[in-house]
Amino acid sequence: MMKSLIHRYYKPFLFAFACVLAYTSSQAQPGLVYLNDTNPAVVWKVEPADDVKDINAINKPGFEVNGWVKATVPGTVFSSYVAAGLEKDPNFGDNIYKVDKEKYDRDFWYRTKFAVPAGFTKKTIWLNFKGINRNADIFLNGTKLGSLDGFMQRGKYDITSIVNKSGANVLAVLVYWPHTPLVNYASPTYIPSASWDWMPYVPGLNMGIPDDVYLTNTGNLTLDDPWIRTDLPTNARADLSLEMKIKNSSGNFEQGVVSGVINPGNIQFSEKVFVSANGSANIRIDKKRFPELAINSPRLWWPNGYGDPNLYTCKLSLKVGEIVSDEKEIKFGIKKYTYDTVGRVLHVYVNGTKVFLKGGNWGMSEYMLRCRGDEYDTKVRFHKEMNFNIIRNWIGSTTDEAFYDACDKYGIMVWDDFWLNSIPNLPDDINTFNANAVEKIKRFRNHPSIAIWCGDNEGTPMAPLNGWLKEDISAFDGNDRYYQPNSHAGNLTGSGPWTNSDPSWYFSRSPNGFGGNPGWGLRSEIGTAVFTNFDSFKKFMPEDKWWPRNEMWNLHFFGPSAGNAGPDRYDAAIGKRYGKATGIQDYCRKAQLLNIETNKAMYEGWEDNIWEDASGIMTWMSQSAYPSLVWQTYDYYYDLTGAYWGAKKACEPLHIQWNPVNNSIKVINTTRFDEQGLTAQAEVYNSDGTLVSQYSQSKMVDAPANTATNCFTINFAQEQENLALNKPAFASSTASGEPALVTDGNPGSRWASNQSDNEWIYVDLGQEQVVNGVKLNWEEAFGRSFKIQVSADAKNWKDVYETEDGHTGIQRITFDEEKARYVRMLGLQRGSGWGYSLWDFEVYGGQPKSNGLSDVHFIKLKLTDKNGKLVSDNFYWRGNKRTDFTALNNLPKVDLKTSYSVKHEDGKYFVDVRVTNPTSTPAAAFAIRVQAVKASTGEQILPAIMNDNYFSVMKGESKDIKIEFDEKALGNDKIKLLVQPYNNPLK
């Protein structure tokens, strides 16, 4: 009987043990075995701590856990319950808002069993944790190993004397709920988990084991946090240095040899080390003793668009005698960051080259921390494909090494925040916060992608943390990166706004944010609502809530819950610019046009002013953590919205663009290389697809590196009427002249107010008219800070423009079209010791009438090199009534000709598509959307990399589209292609 029982117990264990051996052989690093749930021999279970009556019993191998829930590790408690089917899909509808929070907002036990691999023959066996949220007690076979406090703190426990080397081992972890409020009291933790204006409250606040658990096997000596630093006396030589701590876990004095091999180059070095009993030794290896660490002609790591993101590997081996005691492999890049703040604007240099920052903010990788491994490669590659070169890790809420690995690989710099939001309170335990900050720096400092450390989101860390963080960066990163205490102040131009604006606003000085300095400068956040395509919308929205707009939309942040996104303003812009939508599919279709317009203009407005004073821009947000209707480029399901395509086009390293304010055409070169003999060409087409030759022109230009080169101006007829001419004007006070002198058309007559700040003057247009701009001609007594306001009754005023950057002379101001009878300049702060003094106050309405152009017409730009090769193209739609594009809805239908071929190799599909608009077509084919779908279901094949979309082709023109996706995205299905122009939508 006893024999039978033993046999029944050990049979599954022996099978599990065999699985461990098989899994061990697949590990990249020798002597390392993951205890994650991806290991087939490891099954984690989770249970509320309140329901565990005997905490001693759970440490025994025979403890019954059949009633426990299978856990996802790495992962969270709540995501484990979702994966087990015990909660409805939290992405869909209002499901997550209906979850009983009390069920998860408490402490939980995790439990698993594991076997020690037979290959673990070295002296010391270690149990490692890379992160637990928020804190935990860890037990092995009934012995408490220790506690972890803070989600960045690593645990490394010597379990040699505790572990059962020939049988089952029970690992139990009591994870403590972070508690509310999170901001900033519970920090360090995933601050947005308690909800933000872009993601819901996550039950359990993402408590769990969100990072790797693994075993390692070493000798007595171990390598601790090797740190590789690179310096560039010139770009032709790199000086490398390595610092590391060698720890001795034995009670005896030990000596060993640490050796390294760096590739490419097969650079080798070796150093003896001596470590006292249970002690440690810090060693440094550099060119003083190893001249081979001065590398000639190094392969430098460059940000995307400036060069290749070359990476090196360093394999370290620590031997005691002839036995390898420990080994590690580190990837790093040879680079040097430098910075200046000339003109109160932060500039970032990489390898001596000033880099124009183009990127986006990540709120989180996924709101339930379900993003893993290759998914980071996909997300970051999308940023690379958008021609971005930086991601802001907002409030440090992305903590996975895979994120940094992907950024290194694709040349994406990281602006890396710590875990503080603007609310002026300290974490409950500032010492734990600081210890986690040190851990973060030490864990990620070898990544060449990290460019900036930031202390606080829209605030400055309270004492003593600001000083501590500075010291941490100095001590543990050698001040190799810049420390920015406040994300929207101090040599920055603030953050926001986060609402949709007319494209011209981004080109008009000054598109001010909140906090910081006036101007373009470096903007850490700016954005707009971004509605999804219908394909994604129906994945998370119940059908009975599709249309019209309702509270369910608000639960996905298109409403008051995301007021900063201005969804009402976005909604109004769709109707005003493209016409009232007839239903949800029409709404989604029109939204993509608005997404393209706004997101392209954001980046192009900054690029138009590169280094005068613009140094960079990061959209809020580039990454979607939750199925949302605001703030994204690609959406939660990896569908590429119009925002993606607008940003991708604008951020081309060599780029041609149009300024909608002054109609100038510029070539933007954000590369390290001068480009000579380029030809810039602008063609203007009417809506029927025919060329309007009188507005088309070209010019040969040179584009020096890192500049905006003005080419020419499109000569649209400027028949803009001054609606204020000879109209009556009224003022709050008059010290000189009279108010009517600002509208008399005489530039030599003026009005001046009393010598006080809060003064105003307004013009009565006589009747309600559409207005969209003003011209102010200031005397030396100018307005430093002022507003432009409009009104129907001269009592209730609406702000349409505000600036803190007034100046003497002429200021031309544009704003979204408004119906108004009265237009007012409201002075807030004078720019001199006098009052406010204006020579002229002109008011403009409607839009310049352009002879020979249809109501909506198209601007097509091309940039070719000296061999005639196309290096950049761009496309805009423009209206005679500036913001009215409703004529697009009347474009005749077009029947496009489409051909494509498919290639399948190396686990990927490559689809080459040619779309042609025949010469006989009645119109331009506008905003064509191409999709690869599964033939059997019509489901989108996602994620997919594409070179272009929402493109337009004129009569007789063709466009080549390339699509790439992994074979697993298609499965056993076949490919079908959908080609949908705006003027012939699929039903």
Protein Blocks (a to p, Z undefined) as FASTA:
>chain_A
ZZmmmmmmmmmmmmmmmmmmmmmmmpmbghiacfbfklmkbccddddfklmmblmlmmpf
klcfklpccdddeddfklmmmmnopaccfkgojllmmpcfklmnccddddddddddfklm
bfbdcdddfbdcfbdcddeehiafbdcedjkbccdddfklmpcfkbccddddddddebia
fblklpccdfklnopakbccdehilpajfbccddddddfbdcehiacddddfbfkbccdd
dddddddfbfbdcdddddddddehiaacdddddddehiacdddddfklmmmlpcghiacd
ddehiaccddddddddddehjbcfbdcdddddddddddddehhiacddeehiacdddddd
dfbfbfnlpaghjlmmmmmmmmmmnopabdcdehhlafbfklmmmmmmnopacddddfdd
fbdcddfblmlmmmmmmmmmmmmmmpmklmbdcfbghiacddfklmmmmmmmmmmnooma
ccdfblkgghiabeajfbdcdfklmmpccdddeehjedjkjafbdcddddddfklmmmmg
cfklmpccdfklmmnopajklmmnommmmmmmmmmmnopafbfklmmmmmmmmmmmmmmm
mmmmmmmmgoiacfbdcdddfbdfbdcfehifbdfkopacfklmmmmmmmpmbacdddfk
lopacddddbfbdcehiacddddddfkopacfklgccddddddehiacdfbdcdbdcfbc
cfkgopacddfbdfehjfklmmnopakbccdddddfbdcddddehiacddfbdcddddfb
dcfbdcddddfkomaccdfbdcfkbcehjddddddddddfbdcdddfbdcbfbdcddfbd
cddehjdddehiafbdcdddddddfkopafbdcdddddfblmlcklmmmgccdddddddd
dddeehiacddddddddfkbcbdcehiacddddfklopacdddddfbehiacdehiacdd
dddddfklnmmadcddddddfklccZZ
